[in-house]
Amino acid sequence: MSSIRQADSEIWNALQAERGRQVDGLELIASENYTSAAIMEAAGTVLTNKYAEGYPGRRYYGGCENVDVIENIARDRARELFGAEHANVQPHAGSQANMAVFMSVLKPGDTILAMDLAHGGHLTHGMHLNFSGKLYKTAHYGVREDDHLIDFDQVAALAQEHKPKLIIAGASAYPREIDHAKFAEIAASVGAMLMVDMAHYSGLVAAGIHNSPVPVADFVTSTSHKTLRGPRSGFVLCRSEHAAGVDRSVFPGIQGGPLMHVVAAKAICFGEALQPDFRAYGEQIVENARVLAETLLQGGLRLVSGGTDNHLMMCDVTTVGLSGKIAEHALDAAGITVNKNMIPYDQRKPMDPSGIRIGTAALTTRGMKQDEMKKVGSWILNVLAKHDDPASIQAARAEIAEFAGNYPVPGIG
């Protein structure tokens, strides 16, 4: 990146600081991961210069013969990877993927049924400040208070009561495997369509670790980063009967020209996920999460639902006398990055909630396994116990930086 260094020292310095943060620290934010060097390179290619409004063979600009090849490769690989009938790889992010589905089958004022943000859902699942909550009537289901598992009796009752046009499954802070078939059964009982937002666990679906929503859902949306380990972007999978509507909704409905450098990076991402070793990576993510969860439980933290089936866990830090905000800041000072997060039935405010969300995808990408998760869990517990002791925090930070140096970040070092 010598050109950046020469052209803009301010940006260069910030980039180097971020590189150091990623290399020296432990990334435990559940929605983050590290791309391969090939994916990172693709996102910085000459393709960033090319406009390509439209779709392969039907562009509104000339000179698209090469980007057509790239987008077709990305679409073909996405379909193969997930067994889907149709794929649109143009959405800039998961939120745009969700918007595209909504706008292809819903009209303003239509009703959707989705998971409550406070129980683990996503902003685009009908949160009142989001476009989804402003444009559509929303009914929200949640988890049971006793075991924090999705309350399917409530889902079925709300579906019968509200007769939604679209039911949404999937979550951003739910630590258990989701029964997509059960959602499909409920949707069919009220004549609703089913959309599954698998953004968080699409890598586990691709690896064959979790059940796939593709056979039972009308639409499946996802990001391409998180557990899938690609560039920061999104995509939509759907049945053939919905293909034209989704494509029109993405372009010209909500976007102009696709980011072809990112589409190329997505193509490489899907290609990597089709390799045999991707399953081993997915299995290790889940095993690492299990061991880390056990370590934290043994150290006195309460976990939402008592554990995890996937890549993430939700920790109630009030059991050790802290708030999520204090825990996040203390861990960040020690070089451990997590995010504060509400937990189901939280009595605290969203910006200073009771919990933190922790994920294992990024550390798994760096090659860490069960023994390393035990060390990471011990550091987390130690930092939380000594959150108000700057000397202990700095000592932990030094240990963590030395430890992290043994596990290179792909494409960075």
Phi and psi in degrees as a GROMACS rama.xvg file:
@    title "Ramachandran Plot"
@    xaxis  label "Phi"
@    yaxis  label "Psi"
@TYPE xy
-61.6112  -30.1091  SER-2
-63.9708  -38.9925  SER-3
-64.5322  -43.7117  ILE-4
-58.2309  -40.8373  ARG-5
-76.0643  -34.0559  GLN-6
-86.4729  -32.6768  ALA-7
-151.992  92.263  ASP-8
-65.7019  -30.6518  SER-9
-66.111  -46.8185  GLU-10
-66.6165  -41.213  ILE-11
-56.4728  -46.5798  TRP-12
-63.7986  -39.546  ASN-13
-67.1051  -39.1007  ALA-14
-63.4745  -41.5989  LEU-15
-67.2999  -36.3809  GLN-16
-64.3851  -40.5894  ALA-17
-68.1356  -38.9021  GLU-18
-57.9802  -45.0369  ARG-19
-62.6634  -39.8495  GLY-20
-61.842  -43.6866  ARG-21
-69.2759  -37.5321  GLN-22
-75.4892  -41.8646  VAL-23
-87.9681  -14.1441  ASP-24
-109.71  -179.989  GLY-25
-113.491  111.796  LEU-26
-85.9402  109.571  GLU-27
-120.435  13.2314  LEU-28
-69.697  126.524  ILE-29
-65.0407  -21.5972  ALA-30
-97.3997  7.90676  SER-31
-117.075  157.347  GLU-32
-159.603  -178.384  ASN-33
-116.55  133.478  TYR-34
-83.8108  163.937  THR-35
-71.5735  164.652  SER-36
-60.5044  -37.615  ALA-37
-63.6783  -41.8297  ALA-38
-66.1441  -42.6174  ILE-39
-63.9008  -40.3875  MET-40
-65.087  -41.4014  GLU-41
-59.6512  -37.0742  ALA-42
-70.5374  -8.34324  ALA-43
-119.855  27.1343  GLY-44
-90.3288  -179.582  THR-45
-62.5942  -13.5978  VAL-46
-63.3202  -19.8196  LEU-47
-65.5998  -14.9542  THR-48
-86.0202  -8.2307  ASN-49
-107.024  125.633  LYS-50
-84.2025  141.043  TYR-51
-148.854  49.3905  ALA-52
-58.1307  135.506  GLU-53
107.862  -155.409  GLY-54
-133.19  163.823  TYR-55
-50.0476  127.379  PRO-56
83.643  -9.54615  GLY-57
-140.278  61.4061  ARG-58
-97.5809  157.551  ARG-59
-98.633  0.866116  TYR-60
-125.197  153.047  TYR-61
-83.6105  172.857  GLY-62
72.3055  27.3226  GLY-63
-103.187  12.6559  CYS-64
-62.7307  -32.347  GLU-65
-82.1996  -38.8671  ASN-66
-70.7652  -26.6456  VAL-67
-60.1989  -43.8255  ASP-68
-58.783  -45.1888  VAL-69
-66.1813  -44.5994  ILE-70
-67.1502  -37.0187  GLU-71
-64.5726  -38.1709  ASN-72
-62.8191  -44.6182  ILE-73
-61.634  -44.7782  ALA-74
-65.2255  -43.9249  ARG-75
-62.7627  -43.2916  ASP-76
-67.5441  -37.9024  ARG-77
-63.2943  -43.1021  ALA-78
-64.0581  -42.7573  ARG-79
-65.7507  -43.2862  GLU-80
-60.7162  -42.2848  LEU-81
-107.731  -0.836856  PHE-82
67.5649  36.0123  GLY-83
-95.7425  154.924  ALA-84
-79.4039  -33.2044  GLU-85
-144.586  146.935  HIS-86
-137.146  134.82  ALA-87
-115.022  117.922  ASN-88
-104.927  14.7182  VAL-89
-88.3458  -22.673  GLN-90
-53.6092  135.813  PRO-91
-70.4666  -23.1142  HIS-92
-160.463  174.226  ALA-93
-63.3188  -36.2053  GLY-94
-63.1572  -40.0118  SER-95
-68.9219  -33.7303  GLN-96
-62.0521  -44.5205  ALA-97
-64.4377  -43.9196  ASN-98
-59.5738  -39.9411  MET-99
-61.2185  -42.7315  ALA-100
-64.7557  -47.1924  VAL-101
-55.7531  -48.2146  PHE-102
-72.9148  -15.5755  MET-103
-82.9471  -22.8363  SER-104
-130.265  -8.68539  VAL-105
-115.243  153.957  LEU-106
-114.13  152.086  LYS-107
-51.9516  132.36  PRO-108
98.6465  -14.5866  GLY-109
-66.2495  159.472  ASP-110
-101.778  135.46  THR-111
-121.904  154.208  ILE-112
-122.688  121.765  LEU-113
-148.047  169.38  ALA-114
-72.5397  137.004  MET-115
-63.9138  133.265  ASP-116
-54.8122  -38.5935  LEU-117
-69.3208  -14.1251  ALA-118
-107.838  2.52087  HIS-119
126.722  -0.173422  GLY-120
-74.0094  -164.265  GLY-121
-123.527  159.373  HIS-122
-53.6949  -39.9482  LEU-123
-80.104  9.06652  THR-124
-100.447  30.4755  HIS-125
103.89  13.9432  GLY-126
-61.415  138.84  MET-127
-64.7252  -24.4819  HIS-128
-88.7868  -11.4072  LEU-129
-87.3749  159.425  ASN-130
-54.0103  -36.3621  PHE-131
-65.4887  -35.0751  SER-132
-80.4429  -23.3992  GLY-133
-83.0968  -34.5205  LYS-134
-89.1716  -28.3844  LEU-135
-124.998  149.921  TYR-136
-73.835  134.972  LYS-137
-128.792  131.701  THR-138
-110.888  139.563  ALA-139
-118.783  134.127  HIS-140
-101.712  168.266  TYR-141
-143.894  -156.63  GLY-142
-110.913  158.022  VAL-143
-70.4421  146.33  ARG-144
-71.7429  -28.2283  GLU-145
-80.3331  -35.2002  ASP-146
-126.052  -3.00141  ASP-147
62.9067  24.4079  HIS-148
-98.2688  153.403  LEU-149
-54.9895  130.538  ILE-150
-88.2838  91.1537  ASP-151
-68.6406  -24.8099  PHE-152
-64.4125  -40.7357  ASP-153
-66.6827  -42.028  GLN-154
-57.9937  -47.3333  VAL-155
-64.2274  -41.9161  ALA-156
-65.5259  -42.4196  ALA-157
-67.8149  -34.8617  LEU-158
-64.4209  -42.1923  ALA-159
-66.1986  -37.241  GLN-160
-72.5522  -45.6032  GLU-161
-98.7914  -15.6717  HIS-162
46.7483  60.7159  LYS-163
-67.0296  152.046  PRO-164
-80.2104  -27.8848  LYS-165
-138.723  130.256  LEU-166
-105.904  136.302  ILE-167
-115.078  126.164  ILE-168
-111.854  164.563  ALA-169
107.308  156.83  GLY-170
-155.094  166.841  ALA-171
-111.764  -7.85226  SER-172
-150.066  54.156  ALA-173
-126.769  117.689  TYR-174
-87.5121  11.346  PRO-175
-120.377  157.835  ARG-176
-68.0515  138.763  GLU-177
-96.1536  134.875  ILE-178
-84.2594  89.762  ASP-179
-65.4587  -35.5733  HIS-180
-62.8983  -35.7234  ALA-181
-66.0079  -40.6987  LYS-182
-62.8103  -40.5976  PHE-183
-63.0544  -38.476  ALA-184
-63.5002  -43.1021  GLU-185
-66.8685  -42.7885  ILE-186
-59.8341  -44.01  ALA-187
-62.7676  -33.9257  ALA-188
-66.9265  -21.4531  SER-189
-119.381  10.3579  VAL-190
70.8568  25.7201  GLY-191
-94.5856  156.608  ALA-192
-86.7811  157.12  MET-193
-118.363  128.084  LEU-194
-117.06  131.255  MET-195
-112.918  122.25  VAL-196
-95.4688  98.8125  ASP-197
-101.319  26.248  MET-198
-50.644  -42.3533  ALA-199
-74.8336  -36.0527  HIS-200
-116.326  18.5375  TYR-201
-62.468  -30.4917  SER-202
-64.7893  -34.9022  GLY-203
-73.4616  -32.5675  LEU-204
-68.5356  -45.0403  VAL-205
-60.8457  -34.7053  ALA-206
-80.6709  -7.16414  ALA-207
79.9495  17.6316  GLY-208
-85.4607  -39.6545  ILE-209
-110.584  155.573  HIS-210
-63.5817  142.492  ASN-211
-87.7047  136.076  SER-212
-81.3922  -13.2417  PRO-213
-58.5684  -42.704  VAL-214
-67.0555  -21.7403  PRO-215
-113.09  -12.6578  VAL-216
-102.783  150.156  ALA-217
-71.5524  -39.149  ASP-218
-135.103  144.175  PHE-219
-132.613  127.268  VAL-220
-116.031  157.959  THR-221
-162.808  158.922  SER-222
-86.29  168.927  THR-223
-107.49  -0.274769  SER-224
-98.5583  -131.935  HIS-225
46.4079  -131.564  LYS-226
-69.1738  -18.443  THR-227
-77.3814  -18.0747  LEU-228
67.9694  34.5059  ARG-229
-111.52  -160.01  GLY-230
-73.1514  164.258  PRO-231
-76.0914  102.736  ARG-232
-168.125  -167.798  SER-233
-145.989  172.21  GLY-234
-160.445  162.365  PHE-235
-124.794  135.088  VAL-236
-114.505  142.629  LEU-237
-158.283  170.908  CYS-238
-73.4501  154.614  ARG-239
-56.2102  -35.301  SER-240
-64.3724  -21.0864  GLU-241
-101.909  0.14888  HIS-242
-60.4102  -49.017  ALA-243
-62.6205  -41.1718  ALA-244
-64.7735  -42.3033  GLY-245
-64.7169  -45.4916  VAL-246
-61.4441  -42.8561  ASP-247
-65.0608  -34.337  ARG-248
-68.7839  -39.8418  SER-249
-67.7563  -54.5266  VAL-250
-136.207  124.646  PHE-251
-93.4812  12.6225  PRO-252
-60.8418  -51.9307  GLY-253
-126.254  -10.7558  ILE-254
-134.881  157.829  GLN-255
-97.112  -121.719  GLY-256
-69.2856  134.291  GLY-257
-70.7214  158.294  PRO-258
-86.8354  92.772  LEU-259
-68.2557  -26.0627  MET-260
-66.5621  -33.1252  HIS-261
-78.7989  -34.8414  VAL-262
-60.5736  -40.2968  VAL-263
-63.1336  -41.6159  ALA-264
-63.8287  -37.122  ALA-265
-65.0598  -39.0551  LYS-266
-59.4931  -42.9078  ALA-267
-66.302  -40.449  ILE-268
-57.8463  -48.7466  CYS-269
-63.5114  -37.2256  PHE-270
-63.8968  -40.7268  GLY-271
-64.0891  -40.2401  GLU-272
-70.2748  -17.3825  ALA-273
-82.1226  -7.90716  LEU-274
-79.1332  149.982  GLN-275
-56.9199  -33.2757  PRO-276
-73.5038  -9.45135  ASP-277
-67.4326  -32.442  PHE-278
-64.517  -41.4225  ARG-279
-62.3137  -38.4942  ALA-280
-61.9112  -45.1431  TYR-281
-62.876  -42.6734  GLY-282
-61.649  -38.3667  GLU-283
-70.1491  -35.4036  GLN-284
-56.1663  -49.7384  ILE-285
-66.5068  -42.1222  VAL-286
-65.7309  -40.2905  GLU-287
-62.6634  -40.9158  ASN-288
-63.6297  -40.5745  ALA-289
-61.9072  -46.1656  ARG-290
-68.2267  -41.7163  VAL-291
-63.374  -41.5967  LEU-292
-61.782  -43.5185  ALA-293
-62.619  -39.7526  GLU-294
-63.1614  -43.3963  THR-295
-69.5598  -38.3338  LEU-296
-62.0514  -44.2986  LEU-297
-64.2905  -25.3825  GLN-298
-86.9233  1.63542  GLY-299
106.392  -1.61128  GLY-300
-81.2956  146.547  LEU-301
-95.9369  132.475  ARG-302
-107.729  135.833  LEU-303
-58.1964  130.084  VAL-304
68.3402  3.91377  SER-305
81.9367  2.84573  GLY-306
168.117  -147.824  GLY-307
-155.448  148.596  THR-308
-109.484  -12.1535  ASP-309
-123.531  -138.879  ASN-310
-94.6183  -5.39663  HIS-311
-131.472  161.372  LEU-312
-141.407  149.08  MET-313
-111.203  118.442  MET-314
-106.969  128.32  CYS-315
-88.3878  103.928  ASP-316
-87.5977  -1.81723  VAL-317
-68.4857  -18.3568  THR-318
-70.4103  -15.0021  THR-319
-115.419  22.7014  VAL-320
78.9899  20.6919  GLY-321
-121.121  167.676  LEU-322
-104.277  166.309  SER-323
-62.7159  -36.1007  GLY-324
-65.463  -45.7443  LYS-325
-64.4306  -42.3745  ILE-326
-63.2294  -44.3644  ALA-327
-59.975  -46.0356  GLU-328
-65.0688  -41.7874  HIS-329
-64.8069  -44.9635  ALA-330
-66.4786  -38.5236  LEU-331
-62.6356  -39.3605  ASP-332
-63.5092  -25.8722  ALA-333
-92.1072  -0.826393  ALA-334
91.1023  17.3415  GLY-335
-114.08  116.993  ILE-336
-100.387  119.548  THR-337
-133.673  -178.124  VAL-338
-131.405  140.737  ASN-339
-63.2911  148.588  LYS-340
-157.992  140.885  ASN-341
-68.0395  149.699  MET-342
-113.117  159.264  ILE-343
-54.6872  136.915  PRO-344
62.2006  32.3991  TYR-345
-66.4291  137.147  ASP-346
-97.6555  -4.38207  GLN-347
-99.0401  171.969  ARG-348
-81.8171  154.914  LYS-349
-56.9591  -35.5933  PRO-350
-84.4536  -6.40557  MET-351
-147.1  66.3827  ASP-352
-81.4853  -171.907  PRO-353
-89.7637  -12.6639  SER-354
-127.981  171.74  GLY-355
-129.427  149.799  ILE-356
-107.34  131.734  ARG-357
-128.271  136.901  ILE-358
-133.556  156.764  GLY-359
-112.59  4.11537  THR-360
-63.2171  -46.5043  ALA-361
-66.2681  -44.132  ALA-362
-67.9547  -30.5638  LEU-363
-65.5193  -40.3263  THR-364
-60.1299  -32.5845  THR-365
-77.9072  -2.40422  ARG-366
97.8516  8.89405  GLY-367
-78.2241  146.474  MET-368
-129.371  -157.265  LYS-369
-60.034  -45.262  GLN-370
-62.1526  -38.7028  ASP-371
-67.2025  -34.5339  GLU-372
-65.0866  -33.9429  MET-373
-64.7925  -39.5146  LYS-374
-66.3688  -44.6176  LYS-375
-60.8078  -43.6649  VAL-376
-61.131  -39.2989  GLY-377
-65.0168  -40.7877  SER-378
-63.2447  -43.3715  TRP-379
-58.0121  -48.4879  ILE-380
-63.3649  -40.7602  LEU-381
-66.0007  -43.3437  ASN-382
-64.7548  -42.4578  VAL-383
-64.8793  -36.714  LEU-384
-68.9753  -29.499  ALA-385
-119.057  37.1748  LYS-386
-60.6  -24.5647  HIS-387
-103.823  19.4619  ASP-388
-116.699  95.0756  ASP-389
-55.7899  -36.1604  PRO-390
-65.4931  -41.6049  ALA-391
-66.7536  -38.0159  SER-392
-63.7555  -45.0339  ILE-393
-67.7217  -34.9505  GLN-394
-64.9115  -41.3239  ALA-395
-64.4315  -40.2367  ALA-396
-60.7681  -41.5179  ARG-397
-65.4688  -42.2759  ALA-398
-62.7576  -43.2648  GLU-399
-65.5422  -41.6163  ILE-400
-62.4051  -41.4627  ALA-401
-65.5124  -42.7577  GLU-402
-63.2955  -47.0212  PHE-403
-61.7102  -29.0681  ALA-404
-62.4156  -17.5753  GLY-405
-82.5984  -5.49242  ASN-406
-129.967  89.1142  TYR-407
-58.2156  146.26  PRO-408
-86.8245  125.832  VAL-409
-53.2792  132.173  PRO-410
78.2078  -4.40189  GLY-411
-122.661  -48.6591  ILE-412
